[in-house]
């Protein structure tokens, strides 16, 4: 059972990774996230890789759905050309769901 949100960065790293590696995961993308992947020549597999191997360093921001929070998780990915990819994700462990809000390069403003 996942801890109640909001999670501290270390707990968020653990919980998102655990959820991302689950066989029951339902991964959804906003249209914006899909567009951002295309613009950066990244794939859904890159975003998935970041969720499974990345780190959360900052505290979350409340999502529009009550009780859920947006987390910034980041890592290099297989197709990122050694750049760090940041994914804004809204995990919902109770529903085995992670929604990707957007994808960006960490070094972008």
C-alpha positions in Angstrom: 0.0 0.0 0.0 1.4 3.4 -1.0 1.9 6.2 1.5 -0.6 9.0 1.6 0.3 12.0 -0.6 2.0 14.4 -0.7 5.2 12.5 -0.6 8.6 13.8 0.3 11.1 13.7 -2.7 12.8 10.4 -1.6 9.4 8.7 -0.9 8.1 10.0 -4.2 11.1 8.5 -6.0 10.4 5.1 -4.5 6.6 5.2 -5.0 6.7 6.4 -8.6 9.4 3.8 -9.5 7.4 1.0 -7.8 4.2 2.1 -9.6 6.0 2.5 -13.0 7.4 -1.0 -12.7 4.1 -2.6 -11.9 2.5 -5.0 -14.4 -0.8 -3.4 -13.6 0.2 0.2 -14.5 -2.1 2.3 -16.6 0.1 5.0 -18.1 -1.8 7.9 -19.7 -0.6 11.0 -21.5 -2.0 14.4 -21.9 -2.0 15.7 -25.5 0.6 18.2 -24.5 2.9 15.4 -23.2 2.6 13.6 -26.5 3.4 16.8 -28.4 6.4 17.5 -26.2 7.8 13.9 -26.8 7.5 14.4 -30.6 9.2 17.9 -30.5 12.1 16.4 -28.6 12.4 13.2 -30.7 11.7 11.1 -27.7 9.4 8.1 -27.3 6.9 6.9 -24.8 9.6 4.4 -23.8 11.8 7.3 -22.8 9.2 8.7 -20.5 8.6 5.2 -19.1 12.3 4.9 -18.5 12.4 8.1 -16.6 9.5 7.0 -14.4 11.3 3.7 -13.7 14.8 5.0 -13.1 14.5 8.7 -12.3 14.7 10.8 -9.2 12.3 13.3 -7.6 14.3 16.2 -6.1 11.6 18.8 -5.4 8.4 18.9 -3.4 5.1 18.3 -5.3 2.5 20.8 -6.4 -1.2 20.0 -5.9 -2.9 18.5 -9.0 -6.4 19.5 -10.1 -7.8 16.3 -8.7 -8.1 16.5 -4.9 -5.6 14.3 -3.0 -3.3 13.9 -6.0 0.0 15.8 -6.7 2.3 16.6 -9.6 5.9 15.4 -9.2 8.9 16.3 -11.3 10.9 13.2 -11.9 14.1 13.3 -14.0 16.8 11.1 -15.5 18.7 10.5 -18.7 16.9 8.1 -21.1 18.0 5.9 -23.9 17.2 8.4 -26.6 18.0 11.7 -24.8 21.5 12.1 -26.2 22.9 12.4 -22.6 20.5 15.2 -21.7 18.3 14.9 -18.6 14.6 14.4 -19.3 12.1 15.8 -16.8 8.6 14.4 -16.7 5.8 16.0 -14.8 3.7 13.1 -13.5 0.6 12.6 -11.4 0.7 9.2 -9.8 -2.5 7.6 -8.4 -1.4 4.3 -6.8 -5.0 3.4 -5.8 -5.9 3.3 -9.4 -2.5 1.9 -10.6 -2.3 5.0 -12.8 0.3 7.6 -13.7 -0.7 10.5 -15.9 2.1 12.3 -17.7 1.3 16.0 -17.9 4.4 17.1 -19.8 7.9 16.2 -20.8 10.8 18.6 -21.1 14.6 18.9 -21.0 15.8 19.7 -17.5 18.1 22.5 -18.9 15.2 24.2 -20.7 13.5 27.3 -19.3 
